[in-house]
Amino acid sequence: MTGSKRIYALDTNVLLHDPTSLFRFEEHDVFIPMTVLEELDEKKKGASEVSRNGRQVSRFLNELIERGNGHGISNGLELANPQGVNLKRGLAVGRLYFQQRTTNGHGKADNQILSAVIELRDENPDSAVILVSKDINLRIKAKIYGIHAEDYENDRALDDFALLYTGSTELTEDFWERHPEVQSWNERGRTFYKVARHDDEDWYPNQCLFLPGDNSVELRVLHVDDVKATLVLLDDHSHANHAVWGIAARNREQNFALNVLMDPDVDFVTLLGTAGTGKTLLALAAGLAQVMDQQRYREIIMTRATVSVGEDIGFLPGTEEEKMTPWMGALTDNLEVLANPEEGGSWGRQATNDLLASRIKIRSLNFMRGRTFLSRYLIIDEAQNLTPKQMKTLITRAGPGTKIVCLGNVEQIDTPYLTETTSGLTYAVDRFKHWDHSAHITLRRGERSRLADFASEAL
């Protein structure tokens, strides 16, 4: 292990977070301490995502060893792409090295990993040795010992969360003057425009455009290429006559959201926003309107990541739906708003609640693998707590005629090792923005109450 290459020593949590991290360091070498292998062995049992990742790492390591015919481990194993995994990288690959002898570290596994990395640094004075860990405290310890330590950031969807696509853009006041040659036509009661696209107009499919002021207009991009863009005038869901299941949009972003939620040509919708912006209410109202009135979908399926905010309350009795009910307080609260008939009193409300409950199914994320949803309206709540891999598992469950709506607030991530830039929700927003059948809206204004609005700003 000599030369100008860098040597990356991997902590266990990096491999459990992303099993393919072994192959993400291009031409540089990778070092795995013996303690990491022991911790992987402890994590391999179980049906959780962490256990599955631990087993996958072991399979990758075994494949690399078998590819070397059991020889040359001390000289390093070539980190070529594993079978069935396309990592889209350059031709240069590094080598994988294992710790050859036990270290002097005692006690905690972190101290033994540090001891192994210090020994590695002393044996390779000409190479830069870098410890990669998701554990911030281990990185602090490493820096105390003079070891360069970094977080694993290869899975970040963005370098800066502020750069995330918002789904809407304000047009300049001279928008119509800049587009004098506008083709407009009416079709099925809707108004369409075709305009020449300028270089500074970086638009995406289903992006919402708005022109504020006296001549206010709200549009959505239907199709865009290098030359022209096709726009459609949005429906005004803020008016009571265009309310969706009794819910009218209270601000511009909510109107954008209702437009894409009610469009059958949009198969995937992501709604991002802080608490009280109306994400769950809008998604449920649009779902009920399309399930009960338009009969576009057979039923609503609602799920969420079961990550506790405080102490866990332990095992819950009952069926899958009964176990998930405590996690679905948002569903219960919003149904009280949606199922409130003006006539019939308490009997009418109960009958309406029973009817709606029969068309809304609550499902656990744990049992999604292998399922296929046909003509369903799937709502994934608290999606900010999902990893990119979990998000992929869920979205690929969609069968013909199914619409998926992901809701989340990236300021409330409760999953360990996930950040704003590595959340599965951020990943989905960034990867789907170019697709013609997806839409994203960032909701900014809270509509819960003046108390909630003040608390979100002041606390």
C-alpha positions in Angstrom: 0.0 0.0 0.0 2.4 2.6 -1.2 2.3 5.5 -3.6 0.1 8.6 -3.9 -3.2 6.8 -3.4 -5.4 7.6 -0.5 -6.4 4.8 1.9 -9.9 5.0 3.3 -10.6 3.1 6.5 -14.3 2.3 6.7 -16.4 2.2 9.9 -19.1 -0.4 10.3 -21.9 2.2 10.1 -20.8 3.3 6.6 -21.1 -0.3 5.3 -24.5 -0.8 7.1 -25.7 2.5 5.6 -24.6 1.7 2.1 -23.3 -1.7 1.2 -21.9 -0.5 -2.1 -19.7 2.1 -0.3 -16.9 -0.5 -0.8 -16.8 0.4 -4.5 -17.4 4.1 -4.2 -13.8 5.3 -3.8 -12.6 5.1 -7.4 -8.9 4.5 -7.7 -8.2 4.8 -4.0 -7.7 1.8 -1.6 -10.1 0.7 1.1 -9.1 -0.8 4.5 -11.5 -2.8 6.8 -10.4 -3.3 10.5 -11.1 -6.7 12.0 -13.5 -5.0 14.5 -15.7 -4.0 11.7 -16.0 -7.6 10.4 -16.9 -8.7 14.0 -19.6 -5.9 14.2 -21.0 -6.9 10.8 -21.3 -10.5 12.1 -23.3 -9.3 15.1 -25.7 -7.3 12.8 -26.4 -10.0 10.3 -29.4 -11.6 12.0 -32.9 -10.1 11.6 -35.2 -8.7 9.0 -34.4 -5.0 9.4 -32.8 -2.9 6.7 -29.6 -2.8 8.7 -29.4 -6.6 9.0 -30.1 -6.9 5.2 -27.3 -4.4 4.5 -24.9 -6.3 6.8 -25.6 -9.6 5.0 -25.1 -7.8 1.6 -21.7 -6.5 2.7 -20.6 -10.0 3.7 -21.7 -11.3 0.3 -19.7 -8.6 -1.4 -16.6 -9.4 0.6 -17.0 -13.1 0.0 -17.4 -12.5 -3.8 -14.2 -10.4 -3.8 -12.2 -13.1 -1.9 -13.5 -15.9 -4.2 -12.7 -13.8 -7.3 -9.1 -13.7 -6.0 -9.1 -17.5 -5.6 -8.3 -17.2 -1.9 -4.8 -15.9 -2.7 -3.3 -12.4 -2.4 -5.5 -11.1 0.4 -2.4 -9.6 2.0 -1.6 -7.9 -1.4 -5.1 -6.5 -1.6 -8.2 -7.5 -3.6 -9.2 -5.6 -6.7 -12.4 -3.6 -6.0 -14.1 -4.4 -9.3 -17.9 -4.0 -9.6 -19.8 -6.9 -8.0 -22.1 -9.0 -10.2 -25.4 -7.4 -10.9 -24.4 -4.0 -9.6 -23.7 -1.1 -12.1 -22.0 1.8 -10.2 -21.4 4.0 -13.3 -17.8 4.9 -12.5 -14.5 5.2 -14.3 -12.2 2.4 -15.1 -9.7 3.0 -12.3 -10.3 0.9 -9.2 -8.5 0.6 -5.9 -7.8 -2.4 -3.8 -9.3 -3.8 -0.6 -7.1 -4.6 2.4 -8.1 -6.2 5.7 -6.4 -5.8 9.1 -3.9 -8.6 9.3 -3.3 -8.8 13.0 -5.1 -7.8 16.2 -4.6 -4.4 17.6 -3.7 -3.0 21.0 -7.2 -1.4 21.4 -9.2 -2.4 24.4 -12.8 -1.8 25.5 -15.1 -0.1 23.0 -15.1 -1.1 19.4 -14.5 2.5 18.4 -11.2 2.5 20.3 -10.1 -0.7 18.5 -11.0 0.7 15.1 -9.0 3.9 16.0 -6.0 1.7 17.1 -6.1 -0.2 13.8 -6.2 3.1 11.8 -3.3 4.6 13.8 -1.3 1.4 13.1 -2.2 1.6 9.4 -1.1 5.3 9.3 2.2 4.4 10.9 2.8 1.6 8.4 2.1 3.8 5.4 3.7 7.2 6.0 3.7 8.1 2.3 -0.1 7.7 1.9 -2.9 9.8 3.2 -5.0 7.6 5.6 -8.6 8.8 6.1 -11.2 7.3 8.5 -14.7 7.4 7.0 -17.5 7.2 9.6 -21.1 8.3 10.1 -20.4 8.5 13.8 -19.6 12.1 14.6 -18.1 11.2 18.0 -15.7 8.7 16.4 -14.6 11.4 14.0 -13.9 13.8 16.9 -11.8 11.1 18.6 -9.9 10.5 15.4 -9.1 14.2 15.0 -7.8 14.3 18.5 -5.3 11.5 17.6 -4.3 13.4 14.4 -6.2 11.2 12.0 -8.1 12.8 9.2 -11.8 11.7 9.4 -14.7 12.4 7.1 -18.4 11.6 6.9 -19.6 9.3 4.1 -21.3 11.7 1.7 -21.3 9.7 -1.6 -25.0 9.1 -1.2 -25.9 12.7 -1.0 -28.5 13.8 -3.5 -27.3 17.4 -3.3 -24.3 19.3 -2.0 -26.6 21.9 -0.4 -30.2 21.4 0.6 -30.9 25.0 -0.4 -30.4 24.0 -4.0 -33.3 21.5 -3.9 -35.9 21.9 -6.6 -39.0 23.7 -5.2 -41.5 22.9 -7.9 -42.6 26.5 -8.5 -41.1 29.6 -10.0 -42.1 33.3 -10.1 -42.2 34.8 -13.6 -40.9 38.3 -14.3 -43.4 41.1 -15.1 -42.3 41.3 -18.7 -43.0 37.6 -19.3 -45.6 38.1 -22.0 -43.4 40.9 -23.7 -40.5 38.4 -23.8 -42.8 35.8 -25.5 -44.7 37.8 -28.1 -45.3 34.8 -30.4 -47.6 32.8 -28.1 -49.9 30.1 -29.5 -53.0 29.6 -27.3 -56.0 27.2 -27.7 -58.8 25.7 -25.6 -59.3 22.0 -25.3 -61.7 20.1 -23.0 -62.4 23.3 -21.0 -58.7 24.1 -20.4 -56.5 26.8 -21.8 -53.1 25.9 -23.3 -50.1 28.0 -24.4 -47.1 27.2 -26.4 -44.1 29.6 -26.0 -40.6 29.8 -27.2 -38.2 28.9 -24.3 -35.3 31.2 -23.4 -31.9 30.0 -22.1 -32.5 31.5 -18.6 -35.9 29.6 -18.2 -34.7 26.4 -16.6 -38.1 24.7 -16.5 -39.0 21.1 -15.7 -42.2 19.0 -16.5 -45.1 19.9 -14.2 -43.3 22.8 -12.7 -45.8 25.5 -11.6 -45.2 29.1 -12.8 -46.9 32.2 -11.4 -47.1 35.9 -12.3 -48.1 37.9 -9.2 -49.7 41.3 -9.2 -52.8 42.8 -11.0 -52.3 40.5 -14.0 -51.7 37.4 -11.9 -51.7 34.1 -13.7 -50.8 30.6 -12.6 -49.5 28.0 -15.1 -48.1 24.6 -15.2 -45.4 23.2 -17.6 -46.8 20.3 -19.5 -44.0 19.6 -21.9 -40.6 21.3 -22.3 -37.7 20.9 -24.7 -34.7 23.0 -25.8 -36.9 25.2 -28.1 -40.5 25.4 -26.8 -42.6 24.8 -23.8 -46.3 23.9 -23.5 -48.1 25.5 -20.6 -51.6 25.0 -19.2 -53.7 27.4 -17.1 -54.2 26.0 -13.6 -57.6 25.4 -12.1 -58.4 27.8 -9.2 -59.1 25.5 -6.3 -59.1 28.5 -3.9 -62.7 29.2 -4.9 -65.5 27.2 -3.1 -66.9 26.1 -6.5 -63.7 24.3 -7.3 -63.1 22.9 -3.8 -61.8 19.3 -3.6 -63.8 17.2 -1.1 -64.8 20.4 0.6 -61.2 21.6 0.9 -60.3 24.9 -0.8 -56.7 26.0 -1.3 -55.7 28.8 1.2 -52.6 29.9 -0.6 -50.8 29.7 -4.0 -48.7 26.6 -3.2 -51.8 24.7 -1.9 -53.5 25.5 -5.2 -50.5 24.1 -7.1 -50.6 21.0 -5.0 -54.3 20.3 -5.6 -53.8 20.7 -9.3 -51.1 18.1 -9.6 -52.8 15.8 -7.0 -56.0 15.8 -9.1 -54.2 15.3 -12.5 -54.4 11.6 -13.6 -51.4 12.0 -15.8 -49.2 12.7 -12.8 -48.2 9.3 -11.3 -45.8 10.5 -8.6 -46.2 13.6 -6.4 -43.9 14.8 -3.6 -45.1 17.5 -1.1 -42.5 19.1 1.1 -43.3 21.5 3.9 -43.1 22.3 7.6 -45.8 21.3 10.1 -49.2 22.8 9.4 -48.8 23.5 5.7 -51.6 21.1 4.8 -49.7 18.3 3.2 -51.7 15.4 4.6 -55.1 17.2 4.3 -54.6 18.0 0.7 -53.4 14.5 -0.2 -56.3 12.9 1.6 -58.9 15.3 0.1 -57.6 14.7 -3.4 -57.5 10.9 -2.8 -61.1 10.8 -1.5 -62.4 12.8 -4.4 -60.8 10.5 -6.9 -61.7 7.3 -5.0 -65.3 8.1 -3.9 -66.5 10.5 -6.5 -64.5 9.9 -9.7 -63.7 6.2 -8.9 -60.4 6.6 -10.6 -58.7 4.5 -7.9 -60.0 1.5 -5.9 -58.9 2.7 -2.5 -56.4 4.8 -0.5 -53.4 3.1 1.1 -51.6 5.1 3.7 -48.2 4.2 5.3 -45.4 5.8 7.1 -42.0 5.1 8.6 -42.5 4.0 12.2 -39.7 6.0 13.8 -40.5 7.2 17.4 -39.9 10.9 18.3 -39.4 10.0 22.0 -39.2 6.7 24.0 -40.7 3.7 22.2 -44.0 2.4 23.8 -43.1 -1.2 23.1 -44.9 -3.9 21.2 -48.5 -3.2 20.2 -51.3 -5.9 20.1 -53.6 -6.6 17.2 -53.6 -6.9 13.4 -51.3 -5.0 11.1 -53.8 -2.1 10.8 -54.4 -2.0 14.6 -50.6 -1.8 15.2 -50.2 1.0 12.7 -53.2 3.1 14.0 -51.2 4.9 16.8 -48.7 6.0 14.2 -51.6 7.4 12.1 -52.7 10.3 14.2 -52.4 12.6 11.2 -54.9 10.5 9.3 -57.4 10.5 12.2 -57.1 14.3 12.7 -57.6 15.1 9.0 -60.5 12.7 8.6 -62.3 14.7 11.3 -62.0 17.7 9.0 -63.0 15.8 5.9 -65.8 13.7 7.3 -67.9 16.5 8.8 -71.4 16.4 7.2 -73.5 19.5 7.8 -76.6 17.3 8.3 -77.2 14.2 10.3 -75.5 15.1 13.6 -73.3 12.6 15.3 -75.0 9.6 13.6 -74.3 11.2 10.2 -70.6 11.8 11.1 -70.2 8.2 12.4 -71.7 6.8 9.2 -69.4 9.0 7.1 -66.4 8.0 9.1 -67.2 4.3 8.7 -67.7 4.8 4.9 -64.4 6.6 4.5 -62.5 4.1 6.8 -63.7 1.3 4.5 -61.9 2.9 1.6 -58.7 3.9 3.4 -56.3 1.1 4.4 -53.3 1.5 6.8 -50.3 -0.6 5.9 -46.9 -1.1 7.4 -43.7 -0.4 5.5 -42.2 -3.7 6.9 -44.5 -5.8 4.6 -44.2 -3.8 1.4 -41.5 -5.9 -0.2 -42.9 -8.1 -3.0 -46.3 -6.4 -3.2 -47.9 -4.8 -6.2 -50.6 -2.2 -5.9 -53.1 -2.0 -8.8 -55.2 1.2 -9.2 -54.5 2.4 -5.7 -53.8 5.9 -4.3 -50.8 5.4 -2.1 -49.8 8.1 0.5 -46.4 7.8 2.1 -46.4 10.0 5.2 -43.2 11.1 7.0 -41.2 10.2 3.9 -38.2 12.2 5.2 -37.4 9.3 7.5 -36.9 6.9 4.6 -33.5 6.0 3.1 -33.1 6.2 -0.7 -33.2 2.4 -0.8 -36.4 2.2 1.2 -37.9 4.9 -1.1 -37.0 2.8 -4.2 -38.6 -0.3 -2.6 -41.8 1.6 -2.1 -42.1 3.4 -5.4 -41.4 0.2 -7.3 -44.5 -1.4 -5.7 -46.7 0.7 -8.1 -48.7 -1.3 -10.6 -50.8 0.0 -13.5 -53.1 2.9 -12.5 -51.5 3.6 -9.2 -50.6 7.1 -8.0 -48.0 7.6 -5.2 -47.9 10.7 -3.0 -44.9 11.3 -0.7 -45.3 13.8 2.1 -42.5 15.0 4.5 -40.7 17.7 6.3 -36.9 17.4 6.2 -36.5 19.5 9.3 -38.0 16.6 11.3 -35.7 13.7 10.4 -35.7 11.1 13.2 -33.8 8.3 11.5 -30.1 8.0 12.6 -27.5 8.9 10.0 -30.0 10.5 7.7 -29.7 14.2 6.9 -31.5 16.7 4.7 -29.2 15.9 1.8 -29.3 12.1 2.1 -33.0 11.6 2.9 -34.9 9.4 0.5 -37.4 12.2 0.1 -34.8 14.6 -1.1 -33.3 11.9 -3.3 -36.7 11.2 -4.9 -37.4 15.0 -5.5 -34.1 15.4 -7.2 -34.2 12.2 -9.4 -37.8 12.6 -10.5 -37.8 16.3 -11.5 -37.0 15.5 -15.2 -39.8 13.0 -15.6 -43.0 14.0 -17.4 -45.3 12.1 -15.0 -44.0 13.5 -11.7 -44.5 16.7 -9.8 -43.1 18.4 -6.7 -44.4 21.3 -4.6 -42.8 22.9 -1.6 -45.4 24.3 0.7 -44.2 27.3 2.7 -47.1 28.9 4.5 -48.5 27.3 7.6 -52.3 27.3 7.8 -52.9 25.5 11.1 -53.5 28.4 13.5 -51.8 31.7 14.5 -50.5 29.9 17.6 -48.8 27.2 15.5 -47.5 29.7 13.0 -45.9 31.8 15.8 -44.5 28.8 17.6 -42.8 27.5 14.4 -41.1 30.9 14.0 -40.3 31.7 17.6 -39.4 28.4 19.2 
